[in-house]
Amino acid sequence: MSDPMSPSDLTVPPYRLAEHPLRRTLADEVHARPYEPLRPPVRASHLAVATGEGPHAIERAHLQRLCARLGVVPPTSDGNHFACDFGAFRLRWERHTEFSTYTFYRSGGFDDPFAATAIDLAPADWLAELPGTVLVAVHAACDAVRRSADDMAVIFGGHPVVGSAVVGAAGQAFTDFHIHQDGFSRLLIYDLGLTPGQAGRLLQRLLEIETYRVMALLAFPVARELAPALTEMGTALAAIMAAIAGPAGETEDRALLGRLTDLAAQAEHRAVAHGYRFSAAKAYYDLVQKRIEELREQRLPGMQTIGEFMDRRLGPAMNTVQSTAERHRTLAARIARGGDLLRTRVDIALEEKNRDLLKSMNRRAELQLRLQETVEGLSVVAISYYLLGLVGYAAKGLKAFGLPVDSDLAGLIGLPVVLGLVALGVRRLRRAIGKRSGE
């Protein structure tokens, strides 16, 4: 009996498949942003830095300088995720569409959750040179110590605290959503039986809620700034539509069409300038709601939950953003309809003008045809007159040769013949010309 194949033999098939060039990339995307398993007590510092949508080579080079400085393996040149243990702290970097996050972890017990933070262990000069601008900065702490209401008031600087039991009551999370004097907001987690995986996922969700909340709110100042301009454009459009409803006039319609074109250009410019921000705000807000749902919150006595806080504080701002975006889309559609209506009226007026012009041309053609027929009649008389003159000259010449020819009688006899032949010749000529024109 032969020996069974070893696991190493099973991993290498005896054949080779032609793989799609994106297969490995798409497979790795599922594992691009894994959570960090955590064993409380642990502290974390989280930064979300706005860097734009350009290449992230500068960020990776900055990480490589830190790795070279502390003697660890640097990140690869094509990844959007990097996690490394630097001894005193652990760093996790993630690249998103328009921002990057840096999360620092510090293990070990503590008395004051925010007296000594995880980011304090990172080089200060390296932190000062981070590419981009900081949008979110959070200090988080997780342990099993239950603190009194007075201690919580001191920890959160006297601000109202929001919190709830989470993950099936295996933990509790508290925050005040305020930026404290050190420039960081604060997040406190109680470990009431969290596994390392649960603790890591819980912290990641809470940090993502704060990050996506701020990213969604980036559209709120844009919406407030855009609202007066939309009101002004709506007033101008109403005046134009009222003028369109009045009597038509070529000069007035051209002026109205120019004003509508200017309004359409303004609407399109604002759509290009702010459309991405509004779309991104909706996507970020959906992520915030999804992450809150994943917390599985349970109310604590006398305390507002994170979900309720977001509904009351973030929800109205997002409604303003969405209503402004919808208002802009509606206004742009109304401008387009007004332009179509005015262009239709201008086209109808132009067609009527062209119709009148064609009628005038037809009348002129009829007059020209009648004049031409009159001229043709005169031409028959004129040609006949000259031909009869030639007949008379010929009769006189024959008489001069001694032939008994009466020139007057010859003219009388030749008159109907000449008229008939000339009329027949002119008619055949007209038919020939008409046939060629038809062809």
TAGIGI-V542674 format. One record per helix or strand. SS is the DSSP state (@ for helix, = for strand). FROM is the first residue (numbers start at 1). LEN is the number of residues. Records with the same first field share a line. If there is no record, write none. Layout:
# TAGIGI-V542674
SS=FROM-LEN, FROM-LEN
This chain:
# TAGIGI-V542674
@=7-5, 23-7, 57-14, 118-4, 124-5, 149-7, 196-50, 250-46, 306-95, 407-32
==42-9, 81-5, 90-6, 99-9, 133-11, 162-5, 171-5, 185-7, 298-1
